[in-house]
Amino acid sequence: MTWVKICGITNLEDALTAVEAGADALGFVFYEKSPRKVDPDRVHEIVEALPADVEKVGVFVNEASDHMVDVAQKLGLTSIQVHSGTSPLGDKKPEEMRSSERFRNYIALPVRQFFDDEGRFDSFAVSVRNDKPDKGVSAIFLDSGTRAQMGGTGHTFNWESAAPVAEAIKRAGLNLVVAGGLTPTNVTEAIRILKPWGVDVSSGVESKPGKKDPDKVRAFVNAVRQAERLV
């Protein structure tokens, strides 16, 4: 079954709506520049009200491991998602980015890092093809982030062109999560082309930044479940 994460949760109402719709994970953004940044005290209140089997993911950008672990422990999170836009796997190897064996660890990579100068994927060099994957990394997220905005851009990337990157990640033994511009109307196509382990949505199920639209959340999860039967 495809793992579904609803990211950019800022309030309990949206969190419970996502859980009721069938989401496997909820994401809480701690990046200062994000319009979906949420106060840690509020996150703690939300997490306290959620079922134990729902993943609670802290989303960070270029933060120190000790800081991420500290926040996750204090707030009762179960997973840590790191965004880094400096290189295919950031300045650090995956094993150095692993925050703690206590948490599931996700690394989000901007797809633009795999483009060559002509905007093609066919000459990319993916670090995971040459390095032994770290068993502590639960999944690699392919996202459409830019240098100015790491995530939540509302834009897709070219899934057909990115297919070789997705396959390389999966061949390296890592789970693949697709993010960036997903909506209830296009997620079926993303799943058909890239066949990911999971999908991650934020702006595509919102009424405005930081506020989810219940109908869109339910439609997104339903679309994912329908797509599973077609792959």
Summary of the structure (lengths in Angstrom):
residues: 231
radius of gyration: 16.3
end to end distance: 11.1
largest distance: 48.6
contacts: 796
relative contact order: 0.17
helix: 35%
strand: 21%
